[in-house]
Amino acid sequence: MTHRARHKELGTSLASPADDPGHDVVPRRGDFLAFLGLVLAAGALVLVVVRPEAAEALVRALSSSAAGLVR
């Protein structure tokens, strides 16, 4: 996961919004999005291993839609 540095001075523009008193910020939103990305990548990998023709169909569908946008 990523590590975000926090500065100790609250009055500077480098301070995190979570450091301001009275300012609510959703905690660990980035961690959730990183986890969601990993789950999607793992699911795609499992799909490619279990059903290799699914990857070919996906590439064919994406290429045909891209060709349709060019016309």
N, CA, C and O atoms as a GROMACS GRO file, in nm:
protein
  284
    1MET      N    1   0.083  -0.117   0.000
    1MET     CA    2   0.000   0.000   0.000
    1MET      C    3   0.088   0.125   0.000
    1MET      O    4   0.208   0.118   0.028
    2THR      N    5   0.028   0.235  -0.031
    2THR     CA    6   0.104   0.358  -0.037
    2THR      C    7   0.115   0.420   0.101
    2THR      O    8   0.028   0.401   0.186
    3HIS      N    9   0.222   0.495   0.121
    3HIS     CA   10   0.244   0.564   0.248
    3HIS      C   11   0.239   0.714   0.220
    3HIS      O   12   0.309   0.763   0.132
    4ARG      N   13   0.157   0.784   0.294
    4ARG     CA   14   0.146   0.928   0.275
    4ARG      C   15   0.212   0.999   0.394
    4ARG      O   16   0.177   0.974   0.509
    5ALA      N   17   0.305   1.085   0.362
    5ALA     CA   18   0.373   1.160   0.467
    5ALA      C   19   0.284   1.275   0.514
    5ALA      O   20   0.214   1.337   0.433
    6ARG      N   21   0.287   1.302   0.640
    6ARG     CA   22   0.211   1.414   0.696
    6ARG      C   23   0.308   1.511   0.761
    6ARG      O   24   0.400   1.470   0.832
    7HIS      N   25   0.287   1.637   0.737
    7HIS     CA   26   0.371   1.740   0.796
    7HIS      C   27   0.311   1.783   0.930
    7HIS      O   28   0.189   1.782   0.947
    8LYS      N   29   0.397   1.820   1.024
    8LYS     CA   30   0.350   1.852   1.158
    8LYS      C   31   0.295   1.993   1.170
    8LYS      O   32   0.224   2.022   1.266
    9GLU      N   33   0.323   2.082   1.076
    9GLU     CA   34   0.274   2.218   1.082
    9GLU      C   35   0.133   2.225   1.024
    9GLU      O   36   0.111   2.191   0.908
   10LEU      N   37   0.038   2.268   1.105
   10LEU     CA   38  -0.101   2.272   1.060
   10LEU      C   39  -0.132   2.394   0.977
   10LEU      O   40  -0.226   2.391   0.897
   11GLY      N   41  -0.058   2.502   0.991
   11GLY     CA   42  -0.089   2.625   0.921
   11GLY      C   43  -0.038   2.630   0.779
   11GLY      O   44  -0.071   2.724   0.707
   12THR      N   45   0.039   2.535   0.736
   12THR     CA   46   0.096   2.538   0.602
   12THR      C   47   0.001   2.474   0.503
   12THR      O   48  -0.091   2.402   0.540
   13SER      N   49   0.026   2.500   0.376
   13SER     CA   50  -0.058   2.442   0.272
   13SER      C   51  -0.027   2.294   0.251
   13SER      O   52  -0.102   2.224   0.182
   14LEU      N   53   0.082   2.245   0.311
   14LEU     CA   54   0.119   2.104   0.295
   14LEU      C   55   0.048   2.014   0.395
   14LEU      O   56   0.060   1.892   0.387
   15ALA      N   57  -0.025   2.073   0.490
   15ALA     CA   58  -0.094   1.992   0.590
   15ALA      C   59  -0.210   1.917   0.525
   15ALA      O   60  -0.275   1.965   0.433
   16SER      N   61  -0.233   1.798   0.575
   16SER     CA   62  -0.342   1.716   0.526
   16SER      C   63  -0.476   1.771   0.577
   16SER      O   64  -0.480   1.823   0.688
   17PRO      N   65  -0.584   1.763   0.499
   17PRO     CA   66  -0.715   1.808   0.548
   17PRO      C   67  -0.759   1.735   0.673
   17PRO      O   68  -0.837   1.788   0.752
   18ALA      N   69  -0.709   1.613   0.694
   18ALA     CA   70  -0.745   1.538   0.814
   18ALA      C   71  -0.682   1.598   0.938
   18ALA      O   72  -0.729   1.572   1.049
   19ASP      N   73  -0.576   1.678   0.921
   19ASP     CA   74  -0.509   1.739   1.035
   19ASP      C   75  -0.580   1.865   1.084
   19ASP      O   76  -0.556   1.909   1.196
   20ASP      N   77  -0.668   1.923   1.004
   20ASP     CA   78  -0.740   2.043   1.043
   20ASP      C   79  -0.849   2.006   1.142
   20ASP      O   80  -0.925   1.913   1.118
   21PRO      N   81  -0.858   2.077   1.254
   21PRO     CA   82  -0.963   2.045   1.351
   21PRO      C   83  -1.101   2.076   1.293
   21PRO      O   84  -1.121   2.178   1.228
   22GLY      N   85  -1.195   1.987   1.317
   22GLY     CA   86  -1.331   2.005   1.270
   22GLY      C   87  -1.354   1.970   1.125
   22GLY      O   88  -1.463   1.993   1.073
   23HIS      N   89  -1.256   1.914   1.060
   23HIS     CA   90  -1.269   1.878   0.918
   23HIS      C   91  -1.270   1.727   0.907
   23HIS      O   92  -1.170   1.661   0.935
   24ASP      N   93  -1.384   1.670   0.867
   24ASP     CA   94  -1.396   1.525   0.856
   24ASP      C   95  -1.351   1.479   0.718
   24ASP      O   96  -1.388   1.537   0.616
   25VAL      N   97  -1.271   1.376   0.717
   25VAL     CA   98  -1.224   1.316   0.593
   25VAL      C   99  -1.246   1.166   0.602
   25VAL      O  100  -1.227   1.107   0.708
   26VAL      N  101  -1.286   1.105   0.492
   26VAL     CA  102  -1.307   0.960   0.491
   26VAL      C  103  -1.172   0.892   0.510
   26VAL      O  104  -1.082   0.910   0.428
   27PRO      N  105  -1.156   0.814   0.617
   27PRO     CA  106  -1.027   0.751   0.641
   27PRO      C  107  -1.003   0.631   0.549
   27PRO      O  108  -1.093   0.552   0.521
   28ARG      N  109  -0.882   0.620   0.504
   28ARG     CA  110  -0.834   0.504   0.428
   28ARG      C  111  -0.911   0.477   0.300
   28ARG      O  112  -0.932   0.362   0.263
   29ARG      N  113  -0.955   0.583   0.233
   29ARG     CA  114  -1.026   0.565   0.106
   29ARG      C  115  -0.932   0.509   0.001
   29ARG      O  116  -0.973   0.425  -0.080
   30GLY      N  117  -0.807   0.553   0.000
   30GLY     CA  118  -0.710   0.504  -0.096
   30GLY      C  119  -0.681   0.357  -0.078
   30GLY      O  120  -0.660   0.284  -0.175
   31ASP      N  121  -0.680   0.312   0.047
   31ASP     CA  122  -0.658   0.170   0.073
   31ASP      C  123  -0.770   0.085   0.015
   31ASP      O  124  -0.746  -0.022  -0.041
   32PHE      N  125  -0.892   0.133   0.028
   32PHE     CA  126  -1.006   0.059  -0.028
   32PHE      C  127  -0.998   0.053  -0.180
   32PHE      O  128  -1.024  -0.052  -0.239
   33LEU      N  129  -0.961   0.164  -0.242
   33LEU     CA  130  -0.951   0.165  -0.389
   33LEU      C  131  -0.837   0.075  -0.437
   33LEU      O  132  -0.849   0.010  -0.541
   34ALA      N  133  -0.727   0.072  -0.363
   34ALA     CA  134  -0.616  -0.017  -0.398
   34ALA      C  135  -0.660  -0.163  -0.385
   34ALA      O  136  -0.628  -0.246  -0.471
   35PHE      N  137  -0.734  -0.195  -0.279
   35PHE     CA  138  -0.785  -0.330  -0.260
   35PHE      C  139  -0.882  -0.368  -0.372
   35PHE      O  140  -0.877  -0.480  -0.423
   36LEU      N  141  -0.969  -0.276  -0.409
   36LEU     CA  142  -1.065  -0.302  -0.517
   36LEU      C  143  -0.992  -0.327  -0.649
   36LEU      O  144  -1.032  -0.415  -0.725
   37GLY      N  145  -0.888  -0.252  -0.677
   37GLY     CA  146  -0.810  -0.274  -0.798
   37GLY      C  147  -0.743  -0.410  -0.798
   37GLY      O  148  -0.740  -0.478  -0.900
   38LEU      N  149  -0.689  -0.450  -0.683
   38LEU     CA  150  -0.626  -0.582  -0.674
   38LEU      C  151  -0.728  -0.694  -0.693
   38LEU      O  152  -0.698  -0.795  -0.757
   39VAL      N  153  -0.847  -0.677  -0.639
   39VAL     CA  154  -0.951  -0.779  -0.655
   39VAL      C  155  -0.992  -0.790  -0.802
   39VAL      O  156  -1.009  -0.900  -0.854
   40LEU      N  157  -1.007  -0.676  -0.869
   40LEU     CA  158  -1.043  -0.679  -1.011
   40LEU      C  159  -0.933  -0.743  -1.096
   40LEU      O  160  -0.962  -0.820  -1.187
   41ALA      N  161  -0.808  -0.711  -1.065
   41ALA     CA  162  -0.696  -0.770  -1.140
   41ALA      C  163  -0.689  -0.921  -1.116
   41ALA      O  164  -0.666  -0.998  -1.210
   42ALA      N  165  -0.708  -0.964  -0.992
   42ALA     CA  166  -0.704  -1.107  -0.962
   42ALA      C  167  -0.820  -1.179  -1.030
   42ALA      O  168  -0.803  -1.290  -1.081
   43GLY      N  169  -0.936  -1.118  -1.031
   43GLY     CA  170  -1.051  -1.179  -1.099
   43GLY      C  171  -1.029  -1.192  -1.248
   43GLY      O  172  -1.066  -1.293  -1.308
   44ALA      N  173  -0.968  -1.090  -1.309
   44ALA     CA  174  -0.938  -1.098  -1.452
   44ALA      C  175  -0.836  -1.207  -1.481
   44ALA      O  176  -0.848  -1.278  -1.580
   45LEU      N  177  -0.737  -1.220  -1.395
   45LEU     CA  178  -0.635  -1.325  -1.413
   45LEU      C  179  -0.698  -1.464  -1.402
   45LEU      O  180  -0.668  -1.553  -1.482
   46VAL      N  181  -0.785  -1.482  -1.304
   46VAL     CA  182  -0.852  -1.612  -1.289
   46VAL      C  183  -0.940  -1.641  -1.410
   46VAL      O  184  -0.945  -1.755  -1.457
   47LEU      N  185  -1.009  -1.539  -1.461
   47LEU     CA  186  -1.094  -1.559  -1.578
   47LEU      C  187  -1.012  -1.599  -1.700
   47LEU      O  188  -1.053  -1.685  -1.778
   48VAL      N  189  -0.895  -1.537  -1.717
   48VAL     CA  190  -0.809  -1.571  -1.832
   48VAL      C  191  -0.755  -1.713  -1.819
   48VAL      O  192  -0.743  -1.784  -1.919
   49VAL      N  193  -0.723  -1.756  -1.696
   49VAL     CA  194  -0.671  -1.891  -1.677
   49VAL      C  195  -0.780  -1.995  -1.696
   49VAL      O  196  -0.758  -2.098  -1.760
   50VAL      N  197  -0.898  -1.969  -1.642
   50VAL     CA  198  -1.006  -2.067  -1.648
   50VAL      C  199  -1.069  -2.073  -1.786
   50VAL      O  200  -1.098  -2.182  -1.837
   51ARG      N  201  -1.091  -1.957  -1.848
   51ARG     CA  202  -1.154  -1.950  -1.979
   51ARG      C  203  -1.072  -1.864  -2.073
   51ARG      O  204  -1.098  -1.744  -2.085
   52PRO      N  205  -0.972  -1.921  -2.140
   52PRO     CA  206  -0.884  -1.843  -2.227
   52PRO      C  207  -0.957  -1.777  -2.344
   52PRO      O  208  -0.913  -1.673  -2.393
   53GLU      N  209  -1.067  -1.833  -2.388
   53GLU     CA  210  -1.139  -1.773  -2.500
   53GLU      C  211  -1.208  -1.643  -2.459
   53GLU      O  212  -1.243  -1.562  -2.545
   54ALA      N  213  -1.226  -1.621  -2.329
   54ALA     CA  214  -1.288  -1.497  -2.283
   54ALA      C  215  -1.197  -1.377  -2.312
   54ALA      O  216  -1.246  -1.270  -2.347
   55ALA      N  217  -1.066  -1.395  -2.299
   55ALA     CA  218  -0.972  -1.287  -2.328
   55ALA      C  219  -0.976  -1.252  -2.477
   55ALA      O  220  -0.973  -1.135  -2.514
   56GLU      N  221  -0.983  -1.354  -2.561
   56GLU     CA  222  -0.990  -1.330  -2.706
   56GLU      C  223  -1.119  -1.257  -2.743
   56GLU      O  224  -1.118  -1.168  -2.827
   57ALA      N  225  -1.229  -1.294  -2.681
   57ALA     CA  226  -1.356  -1.228  -2.708
   57ALA      C  227  -1.355  -1.083  -2.661
   57ALA      O  228  -1.412  -0.996  -2.726
   58LEU      N  229  -1.290  -1.059  -2.549
   58LEU     CA  230  -1.280  -0.922  -2.498
   58LEU      C  231  -1.196  -0.835  -2.591
   58LEU      O  232  -1.234  -0.721  -2.620
   59VAL      N  233  -1.084  -0.888  -2.638
   59VAL     CA  234  -1.000  -0.812  -2.732
   59VAL      C  235  -1.076  -0.785  -2.861
   59VAL      O  236  -1.069  -0.675  -2.915
   60ARG      N  237  -1.148  -0.884  -2.910
   60ARG     CA  238  -1.227  -0.867  -3.033
   60ARG      C  239  -1.334  -0.760  -3.014
   60ARG      O  240  -1.355  -0.677  -3.103
   61ALA      N  241  -1.403  -0.762  -2.900
   61ALA     CA  242  -1.508  -0.664  -2.874
   61ALA      C  243  -1.451  -0.523  -2.861
   61ALA      O  244  -1.508  -0.427  -2.914
   62LEU      N  245  -1.339  -0.510  -2.792
   62LEU     CA  246  -1.277  -0.377  -2.777
   62LEU      C  247  -1.227  -0.323  -2.909
   62LEU      O  248  -1.240  -0.204  -2.937
   63SER      N  249  -1.168  -0.411  -2.991
   63SER     CA  250  -1.116  -0.364  -3.120
   63SER      C  251  -1.229  -0.326  -3.215
   63SER      O  252  -1.216  -0.230  -3.291
   64SER      N  253  -1.339  -0.399  -3.211
   64SER     CA  254  -1.451  -0.364  -3.300
   64SER      C  255  -1.517  -0.235  -3.256
   64SER      O  256  -1.561  -0.156  -3.340
   65SER      N  257  -1.526  -0.212  -3.125
   65SER     CA  258  -1.584  -0.085  -3.078
   65SER      C  259  -1.493   0.032  -3.108
   65SER      O  260  -1.539   0.142  -3.138
   66ALA      N  261  -1.361   0.010  -3.101
   66ALA     CA  262  -1.267   0.117  -3.134
   66ALA      C  263  -1.273   0.147  -3.284
   66ALA      O  264  -1.265   0.263  -3.324
   67ALA      N  265  -1.288   0.044  -3.364
   67ALA     CA  266  -1.300   0.065  -3.509
   67ALA      C  267  -1.430   0.139  -3.542
   67ALA      O  268  -1.434   0.218  -3.636
   68GLY      N  269  -1.534   0.114  -3.465
   68GLY     CA  270  -1.660   0.184  -3.487
   68GLY      C  271  -1.650   0.331  -3.452
   68GLY      O  272  -1.718   0.414  -3.512
   69LEU      N  273  -1.566   0.366  -3.356
   69LEU     CA  274  -1.547   0.507  -3.320
   69LEU      C  275  -1.469   0.582  -3.426
   69LEU      O  276  -1.486   0.703  -3.443
   70VAL      N  277  -1.382   0.512  -3.498
   70VAL     CA  278  -1.299   0.575  -3.600
   70VAL      C  279  -1.382   0.615  -3.721
   70VAL      O  280  -1.356   0.718  -3.783
   71ARG      N  281  -1.481   0.534  -3.754
   71ARG     CA  282  -1.563   0.560  -3.874
   71ARG      C  283  -1.645   0.685  -3.862
   71ARG      O  284  -1.718   0.719  -3.955
   0.00000   0.00000   0.00000
